[in-house]
């Protein structure tokens, strides 16, 4: 979080994204729920 309240996310591929709570819509996905979503969609990697 920076001094104006922006949350900065760093993804595994090196890209970043800044989101502002209360302004931007976002949700946190845990590794467990990500696997569940993949299973529901019949996606395998």
Secondary structure, 3 states (H helix, E strand, C coil): CCCCCEEEEECCCCCEEEEEECCECCCCCCHHHHHHHHHHCCCCC
